[in-house]
Amino acid sequence: VHKTDGTLADEEYLQAVLLCYAEQSWHSVDKNARLLAAELNAAEFAVYVGELFDKWIAAGAEAKKDWVLFAASIHGNEDMLPKLYHQIQEWPKVSRGAIAAEAVRALALNPSPRALLLVDDIARKFKHKQVKNGAVRALDEAAKILGISREELADRIVPDLGFDAKMQRTFDYGARVFKVMLTPSLDIEVFDEDGKKLKNLPAPAKKDDEEKAAEAYAAFKEMKKQMKAAVTSQKARLESALSAKREWDADAWKNLFVGNPLMHQFAIGLIWGVYESGRLTQSFRYMEDGSFNTQNGEEYTMPPKARIGLVHPVELSDEEKAAWKEQLTDYEIAQPVEQLDRPVYRMTEEETDSKRLERFGGCVLNDLSLNGKLTALGWYRGSVEDAGGYNTYYREDAAIGLGVKLHFSGSFVGWHEEEVTVYEAGFYKAGESACRSYAIPEKDVKKALYLKDVPQRYFSEIVLQLTKATASCDERETDWKNDAGLSPQ
């Protein structure tokens, strides 16, 4: 490794940088390490810490030396991202969840713009609870440093992928220049200088400037890779925003969905709403030309202090949904996230005065299937009792202050070979101990909310999730209430 003045950095100097991390009690960015590293050739030092990481992994990745994770991530380059992500996936499989969670914290400190996107993806979709919680903490730490909420941080880290306000990006080969367009369907189209559409960006040719062409071609491949990850991540975020009823103020919404080229293309395919005190007052669509339309095709002016969120179909009449669908069809726009065609589940009159959601009571299905589908949807296994047994799943949605708990006939950690019977579910305030703790249904229900006090959107989304989780059920037990120990309401 050379210094910035061209001289070779001696081993003691490099050891001094690493010592800054080895002596930390709480691993994070170190100002002294940064000062020392600033005198080094950054690309060469990135290779150096990458090799250090490889040697540590080869030696068994001793937990006492987990400072290597932070030194390698903070001073490494893009090459560290797949290495760290691979270990984050592999360590939980061999009961090393704690070090995997530390690797997520380290990943969040990598200088690449893609690093926080990966951490955000882990926080939303990773199945291992310890690792998922580590990602949440890492994002909370980053947001705290910036003085913003975690969702606002997630908004800020959405990449623009190099596209301009016209959804274009240019790749210069020297002798040839190509224009790449980002389409409303979140695909890319490539055009040559004559405007001819190409199947893909061509490989550099002899007549091209060798250095320019190689750099542009590499940038294009990296952009495609980033775009795939970003589109997947943002679809999950918008799905969550729709489910949890996230709202933006008008300026924040415009910064994200008008200012960012990628999110602009998402925005034009969705139906938005202006909310006052949580109630929908006007639905609208954002048009490609920057204007806003109502369902009747009339131009709409957004109030400057508006609170904006994704409209849920439970808030629309059949006529309103039909009008919006017709408008999207006329413009040949496919929705990037299931919205207007999203199944809607409403409470029955009997359910409103009940504390128990019994629609799925008696469903018999494979234990592994129930576990896999619920955890994929963001649910957690409930409290584990003697011999590794548990009989609940739960989820909490802090953004709206609610949680839900599902009782079933029971399973054991690491054993999902039997059939199980689903009992009932109850809704609780987020943070309510009854939502997580082990208890029999009859005791839990006393602390549950009446279903009439659960917002329609949240009720519909939970029923949708449980419908998906129990889709493989082809048998219903009729005496499930006795098995669950439930008395009549």
Order of alpha helices (4+ residues) and beta strands (2+ residues): alpha-alpha-alpha-alpha-alpha-alpha-alpha-alpha-alpha-beta-beta-beta-beta-alpha-beta-alpha-alpha-beta-beta-beta-beta-alpha-alpha-beta-alpha-beta-beta-beta-beta-alpha-alpha-beta-alpha
